[in-house]
Amino acid sequence: MHRSNAGVQLFTIWDEDAPALELREMDLLVSIIVPTYAREHVLCDTLMCLVQQDYPHCEILVVDQSRQHEPETVAFLASVRNRIRLVTLPEPNPSAARNLGIRMSTGEIVVCFDDDFHIPKDTISKLVSTYADLQVGGACGIVIHPNQTEQAARAEYAQKLRVGRLDAAANLQDKIKI
């Protein structure tokens, strides 16, 4: 269902068992959850990727389960404190950290990234544009490890989902229905 509100295109997505959610194309707040535990340089690299995203409407929640960080990491976290919310969780537990981040989030879209990801600067804007399609209820991606090709990562992902095999002729833009 499309409707307009003061020049902003609104989309309503519904499910029989869930209340309607209105989505404003390219004006959605995206909550990014990054659980971390005893990570230093890679955490800083991941957060730098996130603060440099080309999509402006993001909140970044770092759920930190570390006892303490090295001085360089402390200085970096202080330098981006106006761009991130740092929440501490005393007992290390990745699932509890994600759940806490989700509970504290205020965005219409919630994204979880590990603390050692390199995230291209257009990732969030591409994700948000995906939700303009009313048939999309969720989105996920693949992790490409160092020294791995994109095609190999996609084949590994497809195998894990048991959707069959991807060969060299497969279209890498195919969608997997959820």
PyRosetta script that sets phi, psi and omega in degrees:
from pyrosetta import init, pose_from_sequence

init()
pose = pose_from_sequence("MHRSNAGVQLFTIWDEDAPALELREMDLLVSIIVPTYAREHVLCDTLMCLVQQDYPHCEILVVDQSRQHEPETVAFLASVRNRIRLVTLPEPNPSAARNLGIRMSTGEIVVCFDDDFHIPKDTISKLVSTYADLQVGGACGIVIHPNQTEQAARAEYAQKLRVGRLDAAANLQDKIKI")
pose.set_psi(1, 125.1)
pose.set_omega(1, 178.5)
pose.set_phi(2, -105.3)
pose.set_psi(2, 139.3)
pose.set_omega(2, 169.8)
pose.set_phi(3, -152.1)
pose.set_psi(3, 163.1)
pose.set_omega(3, -175.7)
pose.set_phi(4, -116.1)
pose.set_psi(4, 143.0)
pose.set_omega(4, 178.8)
pose.set_phi(5, -137.3)
pose.set_psi(5, 104.1)
pose.set_omega(5, 179.2)
pose.set_phi(6, 53.3)
pose.set_psi(6, 43.9)
pose.set_omega(6, 175.9)
pose.set_phi(7, 83.3)
pose.set_psi(7, -2.4)
pose.set_omega(7, 179.4)
pose.set_phi(8, -99.7)
pose.set_psi(8, 127.3)
pose.set_omega(8, 179.1)
pose.set_phi(9, -73.9)
pose.set_psi(9, 125.0)
pose.set_omega(9, 179.0)
pose.set_phi(10, -110.4)
pose.set_psi(10, 143.7)
pose.set_omega(10, 175.2)
pose.set_phi(11, -123.4)
pose.set_psi(11, 137.7)
pose.set_omega(11, 175.2)
pose.set_phi(12, -111.5)
pose.set_psi(12, 125.9)
pose.set_omega(12, 178.4)
pose.set_phi(13, -113.5)
pose.set_psi(13, 133.8)
pose.set_omega(13, -178.4)
pose.set_phi(14, -136.1)
pose.set_psi(14, 161.1)
pose.set_omega(14, 177.1)
pose.set_phi(15, -140.3)
pose.set_psi(15, 144.3)
pose.set_omega(15, -176.8)
pose.set_phi(16, -54.4)
pose.set_psi(16, -35.4)
pose.set_omega(16, -174.7)
pose.set_phi(17, -98.1)
pose.set_psi(17, 1.7)
pose.set_omega(17, -176.2)
pose.set_phi(18, -127.9)
pose.set_psi(18, 151.1)
pose.set_omega(18, 177.4)
pose.set_phi(19, -68.8)
pose.set_psi(19, 155.9)
pose.set_omega(19, 179.8)
pose.set_phi(20, -64.3)
pose.set_psi(20, 146.7)
pose.set_omega(20, 177.2)
pose.set_phi(21, -125.1)
pose.set_psi(21, 120.8)
pose.set_omega(21, 179.5)
pose.set_phi(22, -89.2)
pose.set_psi(22, 131.4)
pose.set_omega(22, -179.4)
pose.set_phi(23, -118.8)
pose.set_psi(23, 125.8)
pose.set_omega(23, 176.3)
pose.set_phi(24, -97.0)
pose.set_psi(24, 113.8)
pose.set_omega(24, -175.5)
pose.set_phi(25, -55.1)
pose.set_psi(25, 126.5)
pose.set_omega(25, 176.4)
pose.set_phi(26, 60.8)
pose.set_psi(26, 18.8)
pose.set_omega(26, 174.4)
pose.set_phi(27, -131.1)
pose.set_psi(27, 16.9)
pose.set_omega(27, -179.1)
pose.set_phi(28, -76.6)
pose.set_psi(28, 144.4)
pose.set_omega(28, 170.8)
pose.set_phi(29, -84.6)
pose.set_psi(29, 128.7)
pose.set_omega(29, 179.2)
pose.set_phi(30, -109.5)
pose.set_psi(30, 124.5)
pose.set_omega(30, 175.1)
pose.set_phi(31, -95.7)
pose.set_psi(31, 124.0)
pose.set_omega(31, -179.6)
pose.set_phi(32, -110.2)
pose.set_psi(32, 120.0)
pose.set_omega(32, -178.2)
pose.set_phi(33, -104.1)
pose.set_psi(33, 127.1)
pose.set_omega(33, 177.7)
pose.set_phi(34, -127.8)
pose.set_psi(34, 97.7)
pose.set_omega(34, 173.3)
pose.set_phi(35, -74.4)
pose.set_psi(35, 143.3)
pose.set_omega(35, 179.7)
pose.set_phi(36, -144.4)
pose.set_psi(36, 149.5)
pose.set_omega(36, 176.7)
pose.set_phi(37, -149.3)
pose.set_psi(37, 114.9)
pose.set_omega(37, 174.7)
pose.set_phi(38, 53.7)
pose.set_psi(38, 41.1)
pose.set_omega(38, 177.3)
pose.set_phi(39, -112.2)
pose.set_psi(39, 146.0)
pose.set_omega(39, -177.1)
pose.set_phi(40, -123.0)
pose.set_psi(40, -89.9)
pose.set_omega(40, -174.2)
pose.set_phi(41, -60.3)
pose.set_psi(41, -42.5)
pose.set_omega(41, -178.0)
pose.set_phi(42, -65.6)
pose.set_psi(42, -36.4)
pose.set_omega(42, 176.3)
pose.set_phi(43, -61.4)
pose.set_psi(43, -45.8)
pose.set_omega(43, 179.2)
pose.set_phi(44, -60.7)
pose.set_psi(44, -42.4)
pose.set_omega(44, 178.6)
pose.set_phi(45, -62.8)
pose.set_psi(45, -44.4)
pose.set_omega(45, 179.7)
pose.set_phi(46, -62.8)
pose.set_psi(46, -45.8)
pose.set_omega(46, -180.0)
pose.set_phi(47, -65.2)
pose.set_psi(47, -35.2)
pose.set_omega(47, 177.0)
pose.set_phi(48, -63.6)
pose.set_psi(48, -40.7)
pose.set_omega(48, 175.8)
pose.set_phi(49, -59.8)
pose.set_psi(49, -39.9)
pose.set_omega(49, -176.4)
pose.set_phi(50, -73.3)
pose.set_psi(50, -39.9)
pose.set_omega(50, 179.8)
pose.set_phi(51, -72.3)
pose.set_psi(51, -15.8)
pose.set_omega(51, 178.9)
pose.set_phi(52, -98.0)
pose.set_psi(52, 11.8)
pose.set_omega(52, 178.7)
pose.set_phi(53, -60.9)
pose.set_psi(53, 147.1)
pose.set_omega(53, -179.6)
pose.set_phi(54, -81.9)
pose.set_psi(54, -4.8)
pose.set_omega(54, 176.7)
pose.set_phi(55, -93.5)
pose.set_psi(55, 123.1)
pose.set_omega(55, -169.8)
pose.set_phi(56, -82.4)
pose.set_psi(56, -18.4)
pose.set_omega(56, -171.9)
pose.set_phi(57, -99.9)
pose.set_psi(57, 71.7)
pose.set_omega(57, -178.2)
pose.set_phi(58, -128.2)
pose.set_psi(58, 145.2)
pose.set_omega(58, 165.3)
pose.set_phi(59, -117.8)
pose.set_psi(59, 134.6)
pose.set_omega(59, -178.7)
pose.set_phi(60, -112.4)
pose.set_psi(60, 118.3)
pose.set_omega(60, 179.2)
pose.set_phi(61, -110.6)
pose.set_psi(61, 117.3)
pose.set_omega(61, 176.8)
pose.set_phi(62, -101.1)
pose.set_psi(62, 117.5)
pose.set_omega(62, 177.9)
pose.set_phi(63, -99.5)
pose.set_psi(63, 102.1)
pose.set_omega(63, -171.6)
pose.set_phi(64, -96.9)
pose.set_psi(64, 122.2)
pose.set_omega(64, 179.8)
pose.set_phi(65, -108.5)
pose.set_psi(65, 9.6)
pose.set_omega(65, -177.4)
pose.set_phi(66, -76.9)
pose.set_psi(66, 147.9)
pose.set_omega(66, 175.3)
pose.set_phi(67, -71.7)
pose.set_psi(67, -43.3)
pose.set_omega(67, 175.5)
pose.set_phi(68, -162.6)
pose.set_psi(68, 159.8)
pose.set_omega(68, 179.9)
pose.set_phi(69, -113.9)
pose.set_psi(69, 162.2)
pose.set_omega(69, 173.4)
pose.set_phi(70, -66.3)
pose.set_psi(70, 154.8)
pose.set_omega(70, -178.0)
pose.set_phi(71, -54.5)
pose.set_psi(71, -36.6)
pose.set_omega(71, -179.8)
pose.set_phi(72, -64.7)
pose.set_psi(72, -39.9)
pose.set_omega(72, 178.9)
pose.set_phi(73, -68.8)
pose.set_psi(73, -41.5)
pose.set_omega(73, 177.2)
pose.set_phi(74, -59.2)
pose.set_psi(74, -43.7)
pose.set_omega(74, 179.5)
pose.set_phi(75, -64.8)
pose.set_psi(75, -41.5)
pose.set_omega(75, 178.9)
pose.set_phi(76, -63.6)
pose.set_psi(76, -47.6)
pose.set_omega(76, -179.9)
pose.set_phi(77, -58.9)
pose.set_psi(77, -37.7)
pose.set_omega(77, 176.9)
pose.set_phi(78, -66.1)
pose.set_psi(78, -35.4)
pose.set_omega(78, -177.9)
pose.set_phi(79, -70.6)
pose.set_psi(79, -22.2)
pose.set_omega(79, -179.9)
pose.set_phi(80, -112.0)
pose.set_psi(80, 15.2)
pose.set_omega(80, -175.1)
pose.set_phi(81, -62.0)
pose.set_psi(81, -23.6)
pose.set_omega(81, 176.7)
pose.set_phi(82, -80.2)
pose.set_psi(82, -7.5)
pose.set_omega(82, -179.1)
pose.set_phi(83, -111.0)
pose.set_psi(83, -13.3)
pose.set_omega(83, -177.9)
pose.set_phi(84, -129.7)
pose.set_psi(84, 157.3)
pose.set_omega(84, 168.9)
pose.set_phi(85, -109.3)
pose.set_psi(85, 122.8)
pose.set_omega(85, -179.3)
pose.set_phi(86, -102.2)
pose.set_psi(86, 119.8)
pose.set_omega(86, -179.3)
pose.set_phi(87, -119.0)
pose.set_psi(87, 138.3)
pose.set_omega(87, 178.8)
pose.set_phi(88, -105.0)
pose.set_psi(88, 145.7)
pose.set_omega(88, 176.6)
pose.set_phi(89, -128.7)
pose.set_psi(89, 115.9)
pose.set_omega(89, -171.2)
pose.set_phi(90, -65.4)
pose.set_psi(90, -33.8)
pose.set_omega(90, -178.9)
pose.set_phi(91, -105.8)
pose.set_psi(91, 123.5)
pose.set_omega(91, 179.2)
pose.set_phi(92, -61.8)
pose.set_psi(92, 124.3)
pose.set_omega(92, 178.3)
pose.set_phi(93, -165.0)
pose.set_psi(93, 103.8)
pose.set_omega(93, -175.3)
pose.set_phi(94, -56.1)
pose.set_psi(94, -42.5)
pose.set_omega(94, -179.6)
pose.set_phi(95, -66.9)
pose.set_psi(95, -42.7)
pose.set_omega(95, 178.3)
pose.set_phi(96, -63.8)
pose.set_psi(96, -36.3)
pose.set_omega(96, 179.1)
pose.set_phi(97, -65.6)
pose.set_psi(97, -44.4)
pose.set_omega(97, 177.7)
pose.set_phi(98, -63.3)
pose.set_psi(98, -44.6)
pose.set_omega(98, -179.3)
pose.set_phi(99, -62.9)
pose.set_psi(99, -41.0)
pose.set_omega(99, 177.2)
pose.set_phi(100, -62.8)
pose.set_psi(100, -44.4)
pose.set_omega(100, 178.0)
pose.set_phi(101, -60.5)
pose.set_psi(101, -42.2)
pose.set_omega(101, 179.2)
pose.set_phi(102, -64.5)
pose.set_psi(102, -44.2)
pose.set_omega(102, 178.7)
pose.set_phi(103, -61.2)
pose.set_psi(103, -33.9)
pose.set_omega(103, -178.0)
pose.set_phi(104, -86.2)
pose.set_psi(104, -9.5)
pose.set_omega(104, -175.9)
pose.set_phi(105, -73.7)
pose.set_psi(105, 154.9)
pose.set_omega(105, 177.8)
pose.set_phi(106, -123.4)
pose.set_psi(106, 1.8)
pose.set_omega(106, -176.3)
pose.set_phi(107, -79.6)
pose.set_psi(107, 159.6)
pose.set_omega(107, 174.7)
pose.set_phi(108, -78.0)
pose.set_psi(108, -25.1)
pose.set_omega(108, 175.2)
pose.set_phi(109, -120.3)
pose.set_psi(109, 134.9)
pose.set_omega(109, 177.9)
pose.set_phi(110, -118.1)
pose.set_psi(110, 130.2)
pose.set_omega(110, -179.1)
pose.set_phi(111, -125.3)
pose.set_psi(111, 136.4)
pose.set_omega(111, 175.1)
pose.set_phi(112, -112.0)
pose.set_psi(112, 130.7)
pose.set_omega(112, 174.5)
pose.set_phi(113, -124.3)
pose.set_psi(113, 144.3)
pose.set_omega(113, 171.3)
pose.set_phi(114, -71.6)
pose.set_psi(114, 163.7)
pose.set_omega(114, -175.5)
pose.set_phi(115, -82.2)
pose.set_psi(115, 6.6)
pose.set_omega(115, 179.5)
pose.set_phi(116, -126.8)
pose.set_psi(116, 27.8)
pose.set_omega(116, -179.4)
pose.set_phi(117, -93.4)
pose.set_psi(117, 144.2)
pose.set_omega(117, 165.9)
pose.set_phi(118, -98.6)
pose.set_psi(118, 120.4)
pose.set_omega(118, -172.3)
pose.set_phi(119, -116.4)
pose.set_psi(119, 112.6)
pose.set_omega(119, 178.5)
pose.set_phi(120, -54.6)
pose.set_psi(120, 148.5)
pose.set_omega(120, -170.6)
pose.set_phi(121, -69.0)
pose.set_psi(121, -11.4)
pose.set_omega(121, 177.6)
pose.set_phi(122, -103.3)
pose.set_psi(122, 11.0)
pose.set_omega(122, -176.1)
pose.set_phi(123, -61.1)
pose.set_psi(123, -48.5)
pose.set_omega(123, -176.2)
pose.set_phi(124, -69.6)
pose.set_psi(124, -40.7)
pose.set_omega(124, 178.8)
pose.set_phi(125, -63.7)
pose.set_psi(125, -37.6)
pose.set_omega(125, 176.7)
pose.set_phi(126, -66.8)
pose.set_psi(126, -40.0)
pose.set_omega(126, 178.8)
pose.set_phi(127, -62.3)
pose.set_psi(127, -46.5)
pose.set_omega(127, -179.6)
pose.set_phi(128, -62.4)
pose.set_psi(128, -41.5)
pose.set_omega(128, -179.7)
pose.set_phi(129, -65.1)
pose.set_psi(129, -26.6)
pose.set_omega(129, 176.5)
pose.set_phi(130, -60.7)
pose.set_psi(130, -36.2)
pose.set_omega(130, -177.2)
pose.set_phi(131, -76.0)
pose.set_psi(131, -4.7)
pose.set_omega(131, 173.4)
pose.set_phi(132, -68.9)
pose.set_psi(132, -22.8)
pose.set_omega(132, 176.5)
pose.set_phi(133, -79.8)
pose.set_psi(133, 116.4)
pose.set_omega(133, -175.7)
pose.set_phi(134, -64.0)
pose.set_psi(134, -15.4)
pose.set_omega(134, 178.8)
pose.set_phi(135, -84.5)
pose.set_psi(135, -6.6)
pose.set_omega(135, -178.6)
pose.set_phi(136, -90.0)
pose.set_psi(136, 122.8)
pose.set_omega(136, 176.5)
pose.set_phi(137, -113.7)
pose.set_psi(137, -10.0)
pose.set_omega(137, 179.8)
pose.set_phi(138, -168.6)
pose.set_psi(138, 157.8)
pose.set_omega(138, 179.3)
pose.set_phi(139, -141.7)
pose.set_psi(139, 148.5)
pose.set_omega(139, 176.8)
pose.set_phi(140, -144.2)
pose.set_psi(140, 171.4)
pose.set_omega(140, -178.4)
pose.set_phi(141, -140.7)
pose.set_psi(141, -179.3)
pose.set_omega(141, 179.6)
pose.set_phi(142, -108.7)
pose.set_psi(142, 157.5)
pose.set_omega(142, 174.6)
pose.set_phi(143, -106.0)
pose.set_psi(143, 124.3)
pose.set_omega(143, 177.7)
pose.set_phi(144, -103.4)
pose.set_psi(144, 114.9)
pose.set_omega(144, -178.4)
pose.set_phi(145, -78.0)
pose.set_psi(145, 156.9)
pose.set_omega(145, 176.3)
pose.set_phi(146, -54.3)
pose.set_psi(146, 142.6)
pose.set_omega(146, -179.6)
pose.set_phi(147, 65.5)
pose.set_psi(147, 21.8)
pose.set_omega(147, 177.4)
pose.set_phi(148, -119.2)
pose.set_psi(148, 139.8)
pose.set_omega(148, 177.5)
pose.set_phi(149, -80.9)
pose.set_psi(149, 160.0)
pose.set_omega(149, 177.5)
pose.set_phi(150, -62.2)
pose.set_psi(150, -41.1)
pose.set_omega(150, -179.0)
pose.set_phi(151, -63.3)
pose.set_psi(151, -40.1)
pose.set_omega(151, 178.8)
pose.set_phi(152, -65.5)
pose.set_psi(152, -39.1)
pose.set_omega(152, 178.1)
pose.set_phi(153, -64.5)
pose.set_psi(153, -41.4)
pose.set_omega(153, 179.0)
pose.set_phi(154, -65.6)
pose.set_psi(154, -39.8)
pose.set_omega(154, 178.7)
pose.set_phi(155, -64.3)
pose.set_psi(155, -41.4)
pose.set_omega(155, 178.1)
pose.set_phi(156, -62.9)
pose.set_psi(156, -41.9)
pose.set_omega(156, -179.9)
pose.set_phi(157, -64.5)
pose.set_psi(157, -45.5)
pose.set_omega(157, 179.6)
pose.set_phi(158, -61.6)
pose.set_psi(158, -39.5)
pose.set_omega(158, 179.6)
pose.set_phi(159, -65.0)
pose.set_psi(159, -40.4)
pose.set_omega(159, 179.0)
pose.set_phi(160, -64.5)
pose.set_psi(160, -33.0)
pose.set_omega(160, 178.6)
pose.set_phi(161, -84.7)
pose.set_psi(161, -4.8)
pose.set_omega(161, -179.3)
pose.set_phi(162, 55.9)
pose.set_psi(162, 45.6)
pose.set_omega(162, 177.9)
pose.set_phi(163, -104.5)
pose.set_psi(163, 11.8)
pose.set_omega(163, 179.9)
pose.set_phi(164, 108.4)
pose.set_psi(164, -167.6)
pose.set_omega(164, -177.0)
pose.set_phi(165, -109.0)
pose.set_psi(165, 152.6)
pose.set_omega(165, 173.6)
pose.set_phi(166, -110.7)
pose.set_psi(166, 124.2)
pose.set_omega(166, 177.6)
pose.set_phi(167, -105.7)
pose.set_psi(167, -177.6)
pose.set_omega(167, -175.5)
pose.set_phi(168, -59.3)
pose.set_psi(168, -25.6)
pose.set_omega(168, -178.4)
pose.set_phi(169, -86.6)
pose.set_psi(169, -6.8)
pose.set_omega(169, -176.8)
pose.set_phi(170, -66.2)
pose.set_psi(170, 141.8)
pose.set_omega(170, 176.5)
pose.set_phi(171, -76.5)
pose.set_psi(171, 118.6)
pose.set_omega(171, -177.3)
pose.set_phi(172, -70.8)
pose.set_psi(172, -5.8)
pose.set_omega(172, 178.4)
pose.set_phi(173, -99.5)
pose.set_psi(173, 4.5)
pose.set_omega(173, 179.2)
pose.set_phi(174, -59.4)
pose.set_psi(174, 146.7)
pose.set_omega(174, 178.1)
pose.set_phi(175, -100.4)
pose.set_psi(175, 142.7)
pose.set_omega(175, 174.6)
pose.set_phi(176, -100.7)
pose.set_psi(176, 121.8)
pose.set_omega(176, -179.6)
pose.set_phi(177, -71.4)
pose.set_psi(177, 138.6)
pose.set_omega(177, 177.2)
pose.set_phi(178, -97.9)
pose.dump_pdb("model.pdb")
